[in-house]
Amino acid sequence: MALFPTYYSIMGPMTTPRQRLRQILPLGIFLAGITAIGLGLGLGLATSVMAEERVVQGEFFFGPDMGEGPACAAAEQRAKQEALRQVLGERFSVSEQLSCREGRAGADAGTDNTDCVYNRLLWSEIDGDIKRAERLGRPEVVVVPGATRCTVRMRVVVDLPAQQPDPGFDFEASLSSISLRAKESVRFAVRPSAPMHMAIFSWAPAHDKTSVTRIFPNSFDTNALLRPAQENRIPSELGAQRYGFTVSFPAGLKQDFVDEYLIFVATKAPVAWLERYEFERFKARLREIAPPEKRVVKHSYRIVN
């Protein structure tokens, strides 16, 4: 089933005809009068001198409403995730805060959300370094009780960064809620261990699987520098008087929920982030920043119909 867009809306006071115009940005993000914010470049480039190869297997269960092609693509993503987990550790495991239910028999029968599963797997590898991946043989598709299963075997080569993250440069990020209904607002809290420049990107695959959009900093909250020893709220106290983040459920979508995703990227030096990136270009942009110069935290939240 084709999915409709789910939106953040970022809106400030509109008192003039010009201000009443809303510029609709990619991924359905509404932002009144936003302009690109250049923060300057000053980061070391990431380098890699080694790589490790893994032969891994991924499987995906699906129901009658999904074809073999998308199901086996999801199995392939799961295999890549397993290779990343084996080489780079639990940093790449998928958050279990919000579960996706596949088309298996039993308690979850009839409630599968294969788009959710596939998107979660794709998001889990956004900051991974896969150099090469190839299928080994043809996918195995078999009927099992209550579902169909696709299994793929892959050879995956994972880059090993030459440098490790700085343990003294870290942060915690949280959402005011991870389960929301239409027209509810959400706010973020960030607790850094050191001064850092923060950027937040949104991925709403129900609207566009191919790109991510920057939602912070923006024209209402331009200060991306966060200080330690305090909880930094986004929108800021001043910004909250001018705008807010509000979610909406896609009109006409016959589904119980949709999931959307956030990635918080902290850097030691300011970065001139674009407002929008194609998905693969964003992954490449993250890899350009050396591990000691950045810290990445990913979150997801659910919009319930």
Residue frames relative to the residue before (quaternion, step in Angstrom):
aa qw qx qy qz dx dy dz
M 1.0000 0.0000 0.0000 0.0000 0.00 0.00 0.00
A 0.4324 -0.6761 0.5296 0.2747 3.54 -0.95 0.89
L 0.2977 -0.7698 0.5432 0.1543 3.56 -0.95 0.88
F 0.3846 -0.7030 0.5545 0.2246 3.51 -1.17 0.67
P 0.6006 -0.5944 0.3835 0.3726 3.62 -1.13 0.50
T 0.2081 -0.7107 0.6556 0.1473 3.49 -1.24 0.65
Y 0.2367 -0.8380 0.4854 0.0781 3.53 -0.75 1.01
Y 0.2678 -0.5796 0.7277 0.2506 3.37 -1.52 0.40
S 0.0727 -0.7461 0.6454 0.1465 3.56 -1.17 0.35
I 0.1008 -0.7708 0.6283 0.0293 3.53 -0.91 0.96
M 0.1179 0.8398 -0.5104 0.1428 3.55 -0.14 1.23
G 0.1748 -0.7697 0.6069 0.0927 3.53 -1.01 0.84
P 0.7135 -0.4182 0.3048 0.4723 3.59 -1.24 -0.05
M 0.1146 -0.7905 0.6002 0.0415 3.59 -0.91 0.90
T 0.0136 0.8472 -0.5278 0.0590 3.57 -0.31 1.22
T 0.7307 0.3431 -0.2220 0.5469 3.58 1.21 -0.33
P 0.6585 -0.4922 0.3630 0.4385 3.62 -1.19 0.33
R 0.6426 0.5179 -0.3353 0.4544 3.59 0.98 -0.76
Q 0.6837 0.4845 -0.2904 0.4620 3.57 0.96 -0.86
R 0.6211 0.5581 -0.3588 0.4171 3.57 1.13 -0.45
L 0.5498 0.5896 -0.4037 0.4325 3.54 1.26 -0.25
R 0.1777 -0.7697 0.6045 0.1033 3.55 -0.94 0.87
Q 0.2645 -0.7471 0.5894 0.1565 3.52 -0.83 0.98
I 0.2370 -0.7784 0.5672 0.1270 3.55 -0.59 1.14
L 0.1972 -0.8020 0.5597 0.0683 3.51 -0.53 1.23
P 0.6776 -0.4521 0.3563 0.4577 3.61 -1.22 0.21
L 0.7931 0.2492 -0.2615 0.4905 3.53 -1.21 0.75
G 0.5744 -0.6416 0.3757 0.3426 3.58 1.16 0.49
I 0.4215 0.6875 -0.4946 0.3240 3.61 1.09 0.51
F 0.2233 -0.7697 0.5858 0.1209 3.56 -0.73 1.06
L 0.0947 0.7935 -0.5933 0.0973 3.57 -0.70 1.03
A 0.3153 -0.7796 0.5119 0.1753 3.57 -0.49 1.18
G 0.8823 -0.0255 -0.0035 0.4700 3.54 -0.70 1.13
I 0.3169 0.7666 -0.5201 0.2035 3.63 1.02 0.50
T 0.1081 -0.7648 0.6313 0.0699 3.53 -1.15 0.66
A 0.6024 -0.5588 0.4138 0.3920 3.54 -1.19 0.47
I 0.2085 -0.7798 0.5825 0.0956 3.55 -0.98 0.87
G 0.1836 -0.7969 0.5681 0.0921 3.59 -0.49 1.16
L 0.1312 -0.8298 0.5404 0.0474 3.57 -0.65 1.07
G 0.5551 -0.6331 0.3961 0.3662 3.58 1.23 -0.02
L 0.3415 -0.7324 0.5552 0.1967 3.57 -1.18 0.51
G 0.2122 0.7824 -0.5710 0.1297 3.53 -1.05 0.75
L 0.4918 0.6702 -0.4185 0.3659 3.54 1.05 0.73
G 0.5093 -0.6176 0.5007 0.3294 3.52 -1.22 0.54
L 0.4639 -0.6699 0.4998 0.2937 3.56 -1.14 0.55
A 0.4645 -0.6639 0.5084 0.2916 3.54 -1.07 0.76
T 0.0886 -0.7881 0.6075 0.0438 3.54 -1.02 0.81
S 0.1308 -0.7813 0.6062 0.0705 3.53 -1.18 0.57
V 0.1319 -0.8157 0.5614 0.0460 3.56 -0.78 1.01
M 0.7741 0.2601 -0.1467 0.5582 3.60 1.21 -0.22
A 0.0632 -0.7655 0.6372 0.0634 3.52 -1.31 0.33
E 0.2018 -0.7647 0.5993 0.1239 3.55 -1.20 0.55
E 0.2864 -0.7579 0.5684 0.1431 3.52 -1.06 0.85
R 0.0387 -0.7836 0.6200 0.0045 3.55 -1.05 0.83
V 0.2234 -0.7093 0.6480 0.1644 3.53 -1.16 0.70
V 0.0264 0.8327 -0.5410 0.1147 3.53 -0.42 1.27
Q 0.2866 -0.7388 0.5879 0.1626 3.51 -1.34 0.32
G 0.0524 -0.7819 0.6205 0.0287 3.55 -1.09 0.75
E 0.0696 -0.7978 0.5974 0.0406 3.55 -1.07 0.70
F 0.0929 -0.7871 0.6095 0.0197 3.51 -1.22 0.62
F 0.2582 -0.7571 0.5854 0.1316 3.56 -0.92 0.99
F 0.0455 0.8148 -0.5755 0.0525 3.58 -0.90 0.85
G 0.4434 -0.7062 0.5074 0.2172 3.49 -1.31 0.54
P 0.7606 -0.4157 0.2566 0.4276 3.59 -1.29 -0.07
D 0.6455 0.5402 -0.3289 0.4283 3.59 1.17 -0.39
M 0.7042 0.3974 -0.2607 0.5274 3.59 1.25 0.01
G 0.4093 -0.7197 0.5107 0.2319 3.56 -1.01 0.84
E 0.6755 -0.5024 0.3560 0.4056 3.54 -1.31 0.28
G 0.6186 0.5846 -0.3539 0.3877 3.59 0.99 -0.79
P 0.7114 0.4221 -0.2741 0.4906 3.63 0.70 -0.98
A 0.6354 0.5368 -0.3415 0.4377 3.60 1.00 -0.76
C 0.6937 0.4556 -0.2838 0.4803 3.59 0.91 -0.86
A 0.5810 0.5446 -0.3760 0.4738 3.60 1.19 -0.47
A 0.6384 0.5054 -0.3230 0.4823 3.58 1.06 -0.73
A 0.6240 0.5241 -0.3348 0.4731 3.60 1.03 -0.73
E 0.6292 0.5301 -0.3250 0.4664 3.56 1.08 -0.75
Q 0.6411 0.5086 -0.3254 0.4738 3.59 0.98 -0.79
R 0.6420 0.5220 -0.3241 0.4586 3.57 1.01 -0.77
A 0.6316 0.5192 -0.3333 0.4695 3.59 1.04 -0.70
K 0.6377 0.5175 -0.3262 0.4681 3.59 0.98 -0.81
Q 0.6420 0.5271 -0.3218 0.4544 3.55 0.98 -0.85
E 0.6426 0.5201 -0.3225 0.4610 3.57 1.01 -0.79
A 0.6310 0.5203 -0.3365 0.4668 3.60 1.01 -0.74
L 0.6443 0.5072 -0.3165 0.4770 3.59 0.97 -0.83
R 0.6474 0.5208 -0.3232 0.4530 3.58 0.95 -0.86
Q 0.6705 0.5104 -0.3057 0.4432 3.59 0.91 -0.90
V 0.7398 0.4269 -0.2320 0.4656 3.56 0.92 -0.91
L 0.8278 0.2711 -0.0938 0.4821 3.56 0.83 -1.04
G 0.5774 -0.6429 0.3539 0.3578 3.56 1.25 0.01
E 0.7835 -0.3967 0.2477 0.4093 3.52 -1.40 -0.05
R 0.4234 0.7056 -0.4683 0.3218 3.59 1.24 -0.09
F 0.7466 0.4040 -0.2095 0.4852 3.58 1.13 -0.61
S 0.4570 0.6664 -0.4822 0.3384 3.61 1.15 0.20
V 0.5335 -0.6549 0.4436 0.2997 3.56 -1.13 0.76
S 0.5349 -0.6251 0.4648 0.3272 3.57 -1.02 0.82
E 0.2846 -0.7691 0.5507 0.1560 3.56 -0.96 0.88
Q 0.3497 0.7577 -0.4934 0.2451 3.58 1.25 0.16
L 0.7778 0.1405 -0.0607 0.6096 3.55 0.98 -0.88
S 0.2404 -0.8025 0.5310 0.1277 3.58 -0.58 1.10
C 0.2373 -0.7084 0.6423 0.1712 3.52 -1.28 0.59
R 0.2551 -0.7864 0.5470 0.1317 3.56 -0.91 0.87
E 0.2757 -0.7640 0.5628 0.1534 3.54 -0.74 1.07
G 0.6332 -0.5752 0.3791 0.3529 3.55 -1.32 0.26
R 0.2277 0.7792 -0.5450 0.2097 3.56 0.58 1.14
A 0.5625 -0.5518 0.4774 0.3888 3.53 -1.31 0.18
G 0.6250 0.5543 -0.3997 0.3773 3.55 -1.25 0.30
A 0.8449 -0.2039 0.1285 0.4776 3.52 -1.21 -0.56
D 0.7301 0.4266 -0.2458 0.4739 3.57 1.08 -0.64
A 0.3819 0.7412 -0.4868 0.2605 3.59 1.22 0.00
G 0.8152 0.2337 -0.1916 0.4941 3.55 -0.94 0.94
T 0.7168 0.4066 -0.2584 0.5040 3.61 1.22 -0.04
D 0.3222 0.7779 -0.4928 0.2194 3.57 1.20 0.43
N 0.1016 -0.7591 0.6410 0.0509 3.55 -1.23 0.62
T 0.1333 -0.8507 0.5053 0.0567 3.53 0.35 1.29
D 0.5791 0.5629 -0.3860 0.4459 3.61 1.10 -0.53
C 0.6320 0.5347 -0.3273 0.4555 3.57 0.98 -0.84
V 0.6685 0.5041 -0.3063 0.4529 3.58 0.87 -0.96
Y 0.6769 0.4987 -0.2976 0.4523 3.56 0.84 -0.99
N 0.6676 0.5042 -0.3032 0.4563 3.58 0.90 -0.91
R 0.6354 0.5322 -0.3289 0.4526 3.58 1.00 -0.82
L 0.6568 0.5041 -0.3073 0.4691 3.58 0.98 -0.84
L 0.6533 0.5129 -0.3143 0.4598 3.58 0.93 -0.90
W 0.6663 0.5073 -0.2968 0.4590 3.59 0.96 -0.89
S 0.6282 0.5746 -0.3433 0.3966 3.57 1.00 -0.78
E 0.7482 0.3888 -0.2301 0.4860 3.61 1.08 -0.54
I 0.3527 0.7768 -0.4794 0.2059 3.60 1.23 0.16
D 0.7666 0.2807 -0.1980 0.5425 3.62 1.04 -0.56
G 0.4378 0.6687 -0.4736 0.3699 3.57 1.17 0.60
D 0.3491 -0.7435 0.5425 0.1764 3.55 -1.24 0.41
I 0.0845 0.7947 -0.5908 0.1108 3.57 0.27 1.27
K 0.2763 -0.7891 0.5331 0.1296 3.54 -0.59 1.19
R 0.7974 -0.0824 0.0962 0.5900 3.56 0.99 -0.83
A 0.0160 0.7878 -0.6152 0.0253 3.57 -1.08 0.74
E 0.0670 0.7959 -0.5984 0.0624 3.57 -0.92 0.89
R 0.4785 -0.6552 0.5063 0.2923 3.54 -1.11 0.72
L 0.2576 -0.7297 0.6139 0.1558 3.52 -1.19 0.68
G 0.8260 0.0029 -0.0390 0.5623 3.55 -0.25 1.23
R 0.6487 -0.5138 0.3972 0.3969 3.52 -1.34 -0.13
P 0.5706 -0.5745 0.4429 0.3849 3.61 -1.13 0.52
E 0.3185 -0.7169 0.5868 0.2009 3.56 -1.16 0.65
V 0.0414 -0.7987 0.5998 -0.0244 3.57 -0.61 1.17
V 0.0741 0.8033 -0.5812 0.1068 3.56 -0.57 1.19
V 0.4248 -0.6692 0.5485 0.2662 3.53 -1.22 0.61
V 0.0569 -0.7745 0.6299 -0.0044 3.55 -0.88 1.04
P 0.6961 -0.4656 0.3084 0.4512 3.63 -1.14 0.31
G 0.8622 0.1245 -0.1191 0.4763 3.55 -0.72 1.12
A 0.8081 0.1094 -0.0454 0.5769 3.62 1.19 -0.08
T 0.3541 -0.6531 0.6013 0.2941 3.51 -1.42 -0.20
R 0.1989 -0.7946 0.5667 0.0893 3.57 -1.01 0.84
C 0.1435 -0.7505 0.6385 0.0917 3.54 -1.05 0.89
T 0.0699 -0.7896 0.6096 0.0054 3.57 -0.87 1.00
V 0.0369 -0.7899 0.6121 0.0069 3.58 -0.90 0.93
R 0.2143 -0.7224 0.6382 0.1582 3.54 -1.27 0.56
M 0.0474 -0.8212 0.5679 -0.0284 3.54 -0.94 0.94
R 0.2737 -0.6813 0.6437 0.2160 3.49 -1.33 0.44
V 0.0238 -0.8203 0.5684 -0.0582 3.57 -0.56 1.23
V 0.1740 -0.7659 0.6129 0.0865 3.56 -0.91 0.97
V 0.1214 -0.8103 0.5732 0.0102 3.57 -0.64 1.20
D 0.4070 -0.7057 0.5289 0.2379 3.56 -0.86 1.01
L 0.2243 -0.7347 0.6232 0.1465 3.54 -1.14 0.73
P 0.3699 -0.7376 0.5075 0.2482 3.62 -0.55 1.04
A 0.5187 -0.6562 0.4574 0.3018 3.54 -1.09 0.76
Q 0.7629 0.2887 -0.1546 0.5574 3.58 1.21 -0.48
Q 0.3687 -0.7175 0.5514 0.2127 3.54 -1.22 0.55
P 0.6129 -0.5438 0.4041 0.4066 3.63 -1.15 0.42
D 0.5054 -0.6232 0.5089 0.3119 3.55 -1.23 0.56
P 0.3600 -0.7625 0.4882 0.2251 3.65 -0.48 1.10
G 0.6557 0.5089 -0.3135 0.4612 3.60 1.19 -0.37
F 0.6762 0.4225 -0.2757 0.5369 3.56 1.31 -0.07
D 0.3246 0.7430 -0.5010 0.3027 3.55 -0.02 1.32
F 0.0478 -0.7947 0.6032 0.0474 3.56 -1.25 0.19
E 0.3031 -0.6877 0.6198 0.2260 3.50 -1.38 0.30
A 0.0763 -0.7800 0.6201 0.0354 3.55 -1.05 0.80
S 0.0026 -0.8000 0.5995 -0.0241 3.57 -0.99 0.82
L 0.3523 -0.7016 0.5807 0.2154 3.52 -1.33 0.41
S 0.5696 -0.5935 0.4345 0.3667 3.57 -1.12 0.59
S 0.7730 -0.0667 0.0212 0.6305 3.58 1.24 -0.46
I 0.2597 -0.7621 0.5668 0.1746 3.59 -1.10 0.63
S 0.7072 0.3071 -0.2453 0.5877 3.56 1.32 0.16
L 0.0312 0.8351 -0.5374 0.1133 3.54 -0.39 1.28
R 0.2839 -0.7099 0.6104 0.2069 3.52 -1.32 0.39
A 0.7102 -0.4604 0.3151 0.4293 3.54 -1.26 0.39
K 0.8296 0.2039 -0.2145 0.4735 3.53 -1.13 0.90
E 0.5087 0.6050 -0.4515 0.4139 3.60 1.22 0.17
S 0.3835 -0.7222 0.5354 0.2113 3.54 -1.16 0.67
V 0.1525 -0.7630 0.6211 0.0945 3.53 -1.23 0.52
R 0.1007 -0.7760 0.6218 0.0332 3.55 -1.14 0.77
F 0.3081 -0.7616 0.5468 0.1616 3.58 -1.10 0.66
A 0.1436 -0.7553 0.6321 0.0970 3.54 -1.24 0.59
V 0.0761 -0.7926 0.6050 -0.0011 3.57 -0.92 0.99
R 0.0881 -0.7845 0.6138 0.0099 3.55 -0.89 1.05
P 0.1041 -0.8414 0.5294 0.0314 3.61 -0.09 1.28
S 0.4368 -0.6835 0.5214 0.2650 3.55 -1.24 0.52
A 0.7731 0.1061 -0.0450 0.6237 3.57 1.31 -0.33
P 0.6400 -0.4808 0.3856 0.4588 3.61 -1.19 0.22
M 0.0868 0.8035 -0.5796 0.1039 3.58 -0.91 0.90
H 0.3809 -0.6817 0.5788 0.2348 3.49 -1.28 0.57
M 0.1689 -0.8333 0.5254 0.0329 3.55 -0.55 1.22
A 0.0065 0.7440 -0.6679 -0.0171 3.53 -1.19 0.72
I 0.1468 -0.7774 0.6075 0.0717 3.59 -1.05 0.81
F 0.1128 -0.7941 0.5969 0.0199 3.53 -0.89 1.05
S 0.2496 -0.7642 0.5830 0.1176 3.54 -1.13 0.75
W 0.0743 -0.7555 0.6490 0.0506 3.53 -1.13 0.79
A 0.0313 -0.7964 0.6029 -0.0356 3.57 -0.62 1.19
P 0.1605 -0.8569 0.4803 0.0964 3.60 0.31 1.21
A 0.5320 0.6071 -0.4228 0.4120 3.60 1.19 -0.30
H 0.7107 0.4029 -0.2407 0.5240 3.56 1.22 -0.50
D 0.8015 -0.0967 0.1437 0.5723 3.56 0.77 -1.03
K 0.2614 -0.7943 0.5325 0.1310 3.58 -0.44 1.21
T 0.6833 0.5721 -0.2666 0.3670 3.56 1.18 -0.53
S 0.8145 0.2277 -0.1048 0.5232 3.63 1.13 -0.29
V 0.2528 -0.7244 0.6204 0.1628 3.53 -1.36 0.40
T 0.2245 -0.7842 0.5710 0.0925 3.57 -1.16 0.67
R 0.4063 -0.6964 0.5378 0.2464 3.56 -1.02 0.83
I 0.1218 -0.8047 0.5790 0.0486 3.56 -0.84 1.02
F 0.7675 0.0905 -0.0957 0.6274 3.60 1.33 -0.14
P 0.4930 -0.2301 -0.8326 0.1043 1.54 -1.80 1.80
N 0.1441 -0.7726 0.6130 0.0805 3.54 -1.30 0.40
S 0.7488 -0.4298 0.2532 0.4364 3.58 -1.24 0.03
F 0.6776 0.4602 -0.2958 0.4915 3.61 1.21 -0.37
D 0.7472 0.1845 -0.1132 0.6283 3.58 1.22 -0.57
T 0.0261 -0.8559 0.5160 -0.0210 3.58 0.07 1.26
N 0.6297 0.5496 -0.3366 0.4337 3.59 1.20 -0.41
A 0.1366 -0.8274 0.5435 0.0371 3.57 -0.32 1.26
L 0.5639 0.6061 -0.3887 0.4044 3.61 1.25 -0.17
L 0.1118 -0.7978 0.5921 0.0198 3.56 -0.64 1.19
R 0.3133 -0.7660 0.5414 0.1481 3.55 -1.06 0.84
P 0.4884 -0.6585 0.4800 0.3123 3.60 -1.12 0.60
A 0.7619 0.3935 -0.2867 0.4271 3.53 -1.41 -0.02
Q 0.7395 0.2712 -0.2435 0.5659 3.56 1.11 0.61
E 0.4414 -0.6551 0.5367 0.2966 3.55 -1.27 0.39
N 0.1969 -0.7858 0.5806 0.0816 3.54 -0.64 1.16
R 0.1747 -0.8013 0.5671 0.0760 3.57 -0.64 1.12
I 0.1064 -0.7697 0.6289 0.0276 3.51 -1.13 0.84
P 0.3880 -0.2396 -0.8431 0.2850 1.62 -1.19 2.21
S 0.5509 -0.5911 0.4746 0.3491 3.55 -1.22 0.56
E 0.6981 -0.4515 0.3266 0.4497 3.57 -1.25 0.19
L 0.6763 0.4613 -0.2897 0.4959 3.56 0.98 -0.83
G 0.6706 0.5155 -0.3057 0.4372 3.57 0.89 -0.89
A 0.6230 0.5699 -0.3382 0.4155 3.59 1.06 -0.75
Q 0.6068 0.5411 -0.3562 0.4606 3.58 1.22 -0.33
R 0.7459 0.4086 -0.1929 0.4894 3.56 1.25 -0.38
Y 0.8137 0.0024 0.0212 0.5809 3.60 1.10 -0.53
G 0.0701 -0.7838 0.6130 0.0712 3.56 -1.33 0.12
F 0.4394 -0.6577 0.5408 0.2862 3.56 -1.32 0.29
T 0.0272 0.8018 -0.5930 0.0693 3.59 -0.64 1.11
V 0.2699 -0.7799 0.5457 0.1454 3.58 -0.89 0.92
S 0.0763 -0.7696 0.6294 0.0760 3.55 -1.28 0.38
F 0.4297 -0.6897 0.5221 0.2590 3.54 -1.15 0.68
P 0.5676 -0.6189 0.4119 0.3538 3.62 -0.96 0.79
A 0.4502 -0.6956 0.4941 0.2633 3.56 -0.80 1.02
G 0.8410 0.2171 -0.1647 0.4674 3.55 -0.97 0.90
L 0.5253 0.6401 -0.4191 0.3725 3.59 1.22 -0.04
K 0.2433 -0.7800 0.5634 0.1223 3.58 -0.61 1.14
Q 0.4532 0.6393 -0.4680 0.4085 3.52 0.35 1.29
D 0.5392 -0.6589 0.4202 0.3140 3.56 -1.05 0.73
F 0.8108 -0.0458 0.0721 0.5790 3.58 1.04 -0.74
V 0.1446 -0.7215 0.6572 0.1633 3.51 -1.39 0.16
D 0.2875 -0.7425 0.5805 0.1703 3.53 -1.17 0.63
E 0.0790 -0.7616 0.6411 0.0521 3.53 -1.15 0.72
Y 0.3257 -0.7886 0.5138 0.0900 3.53 -1.20 0.62
L 0.1492 -0.7699 0.6174 0.0608 3.52 -1.18 0.75
I 0.0665 -0.7627 0.6393 0.0722 3.54 -1.15 0.62
F 0.2103 -0.7618 0.6074 0.0805 3.53 -0.81 1.16
V 0.0581 -0.8063 0.5885 -0.0110 3.58 -0.65 1.13
A 0.0802 -0.7926 0.6043 0.0090 3.57 -0.59 1.19
T 0.0369 -0.7931 0.6080 -0.0025 3.57 -0.97 0.88
K 0.5460 -0.6296 0.4461 0.3263 3.54 -1.18 0.58
A 0.7597 0.2358 -0.1397 0.5897 3.56 1.13 -0.64
P 0.5926 -0.5788 0.4052 0.3868 3.61 -1.11 0.49
V 0.1746 -0.7740 0.6045 0.0715 3.55 -1.14 0.74
A 0.3737 -0.7149 0.5464 0.2250 3.56 -0.99 0.84
W 0.0641 -0.8286 0.5561 -0.0014 3.57 0.35 1.26
L 0.4216 -0.6577 0.5583 0.2793 3.54 -1.16 0.64
E 0.5867 -0.5742 0.4282 0.3778 3.56 -1.26 0.27
R 0.8067 0.0934 -0.0113 0.5835 3.58 1.09 -0.66
Y 0.0628 -0.7812 0.6207 0.0216 3.55 -1.11 0.81
E 0.4545 -0.5857 0.5802 0.3373 3.50 -1.20 0.53
F 0.6550 -0.5734 0.3159 0.3775 3.57 -1.00 0.88
E 0.7128 0.4479 -0.2730 0.4655 3.60 0.74 -1.00
R 0.6305 0.5239 -0.3402 0.4607 3.60 1.05 -0.69
F 0.6273 0.5286 -0.3393 0.4604 3.57 1.04 -0.70
K 0.6225 0.5269 -0.3349 0.4719 3.58 0.99 -0.79
A 0.6657 0.4960 -0.3022 0.4685 3.57 0.93 -0.89
R 0.6387 0.5307 -0.3306 0.4484 3.59 1.02 -0.81
L 0.6350 0.5157 -0.3323 0.4694 3.59 0.99 -0.73
R 0.6731 0.5065 -0.3033 0.4455 3.59 0.95 -0.83
E 0.5856 0.5925 -0.3747 0.4069 3.60 1.16 -0.46
I 0.6715 0.4742 -0.2925 0.4885 3.59 1.17 -0.53
A 0.4710 -0.7038 0.4590 0.2688 3.57 -0.68 1.11
P 0.6142 -0.5944 0.3729 0.3611 3.63 -0.97 0.78
P 0.6782 0.4798 -0.3419 0.4392 3.69 0.84 -0.69
E 0.6850 0.5069 -0.2741 0.4457 3.59 1.24 -0.42
K 0.7795 0.2772 -0.1476 0.5421 3.61 1.23 -0.08
R 0.0727 -0.7374 0.6635 0.1034 3.51 -1.40 0.14
V 0.1383 -0.8068 0.5740 0.0218 3.56 -0.85 1.04
V 0.0175 -0.7696 0.6383 -0.0070 3.57 -1.00 0.93
K 0.1714 -0.7979 0.5741 0.0666 3.58 -0.89 0.99
H 0.0388 -0.7806 0.6238 0.0068 3.53 -1.13 0.75
S 0.1352 -0.7455 0.6382 0.1362 3.53 -1.31 0.33
Y 0.0813 -0.7692 0.6297 0.0717 3.53 -1.26 0.40
R 0.3547 -0.7486 0.5366 0.1608 3.54 -1.21 0.59
I 0.1932 -0.7365 0.6385 0.1120 3.54 -1.08 0.85
V 0.1998 -0.8142 0.5415 0.0621 3.57 -0.51 1.25
N 0.4237 -0.7123 0.5069 0.2372 3.54 -0.94 0.95
